[in-house]
Amino acid sequence: MAATSEGDGPTGTGEAAGGLVSVLVDEDGLLARLRLDPRTMRLGSHELADHIVAAVRTAQRDRLERMDEPAALAEEGLDAQEFIRRLDDMEAQAAQDFARLTSSLDETLRRLEER
């Protein structure tokens, strides 16, 4: 069931409560199908909700493990080197922003101490 359809991205499946709860997430990672065994109706609402969340998370992790990262980057029009360059640029910008913020906080503290 976790196999992908031709032309579609990877899907993922997950189960919880010993298979009483099963789910399928589509290529976008969103819930596509939820199957509850009739025996789950004997569970309390909070317990059932916990099992559903666990099954969805398992399915989402399954989908992520099936993703072909280089192919996903190619679909976005990025090669791995370009992606790394963009990450490096974002890191450098974040460091500059943090330095400005720190400087501004230091200046504010200095002014407060002068009062």
C-alpha positions as CSV (number, residue, x, y, z in Angstrom):
1,M,0.0,0.0,0.0
2,A,2.9,2.4,0.5
3,A,4.1,2.0,-3.1
4,T,3.7,5.1,-5.2
5,S,1.5,5.4,-8.2
6,E,3.1,6.2,-11.5
7,G,3.9,9.9,-11.5
8,D,2.9,10.5,-7.9
9,G,5.2,11.1,-5.0
10,P,5.7,8.7,-2.1
11,T,2.8,7.9,0.2
12,G,3.1,6.5,3.7
13,T,1.2,4.0,5.9
14,G,1.0,3.7,9.6
15,E,-0.7,1.6,12.2
16,A,-1.4,1.8,15.9
17,A,-3.3,-0.1,18.6
18,G,-2.0,-3.4,17.3
19,G,-3.4,-2.7,13.8
20,L,-6.8,-1.5,14.9
21,V,-6.0,2.0,13.6
22,S,-4.5,2.3,10.2
23,V,-3.8,5.4,8.0
24,L,-2.5,6.4,4.7
25,V,-0.9,9.8,4.0
26,D,-0.7,11.1,0.4
27,E,2.4,12.5,-1.3
28,D,1.7,15.9,0.3
29,G,2.0,14.3,3.8
30,L,-1.7,14.9,4.6
31,L,-4.1,12.2,5.8
32,A,-5.7,10.5,2.9
33,R,-7.4,7.5,4.6
34,L,-8.2,6.5,8.2
35,R,-9.5,3.0,9.0
36,L,-10.8,2.2,12.4
37,D,-11.5,-1.4,13.4
38,P,-15.0,-1.5,15.0
39,R,-13.2,-2.6,18.2
40,T,-11.7,0.8,18.6
41,M,-15.1,2.1,19.5
42,R,-14.6,0.5,22.9
43,L,-11.7,2.8,23.6
44,G,-12.1,6.1,25.4
45,S,-12.0,9.2,23.2
46,H,-8.6,10.3,24.4
47,E,-7.0,6.9,24.0
48,L,-8.5,6.6,20.5
49,A,-7.2,10.1,19.6
50,D,-3.7,9.1,20.8
51,H,-3.7,6.0,18.7
52,I,-4.8,8.0,15.6
53,V,-2.1,10.6,16.1
54,A,0.5,7.8,16.6
55,A,-0.6,6.1,13.4
56,V,-0.5,9.4,11.4
57,R,2.9,10.2,12.7
58,T,4.1,6.7,11.7
59,A,2.7,7.1,8.2
60,Q,4.3,10.6,7.8
61,R,7.7,9.2,8.9
62,D,7.2,6.3,6.5
63,R,6.5,8.7,3.7
64,L,9.6,10.8,4.5
65,E,11.8,7.7,4.5
66,R,10.5,6.8,1.0
67,M,11.2,10.3,-0.4
68,D,14.1,10.5,-2.9
69,E,15.8,13.6,-1.6
70,P,17.8,14.4,-4.8
71,A,14.6,13.9,-6.9
72,A,12.7,16.2,-4.5
73,L,15.3,18.9,-5.0
74,A,15.3,18.5,-8.7
75,E,11.5,18.9,-8.8
76,E,12.0,22.3,-7.0
77,G,14.6,23.2,-9.7
78,L,17.5,23.0,-7.3
79,D,20.6,20.8,-7.5
80,A,22.2,19.8,-4.3
81,Q,25.0,22.4,-4.6
82,E,22.5,25.2,-5.1
83,F,20.5,24.0,-2.1
84,I,23.6,24.0,0.1
85,R,24.6,27.5,-1.2
86,R,21.1,28.8,-0.3
87,L,21.4,27.3,3.2
88,D,24.8,28.8,3.7
89,D,23.4,32.2,2.6
90,M,20.5,31.9,5.0
91,E,22.9,31.0,7.8
92,A,25.1,34.0,7.1
93,Q,22.1,36.3,7.0
94,A,20.8,34.9,10.3
95,A,24.3,35.4,11.9
96,Q,24.2,39.1,10.7
97,D,20.7,39.6,12.0
98,F,21.6,38.1,15.4
99,A,24.7,40.3,15.6
100,R,22.6,43.4,15.0
101,L,20.1,42.3,17.6
102,T,22.8,41.6,20.1
103,S,24.3,45.0,19.5
104,S,21.0,46.7,19.8
105,L,20.3,44.9,23.1
106,D,23.7,45.8,24.4
107,E,23.1,49.5,23.5
108,T,19.7,49.4,25.3
109,L,21.2,47.9,28.4
110,R,24.0,50.5,28.4
111,R,21.5,53.3,28.2
112,L,19.4,51.8,31.0
113,E,22.5,51.5,33.2
114,E,23.3,55.1,32.7
115,R,20.0,56.3,34.1
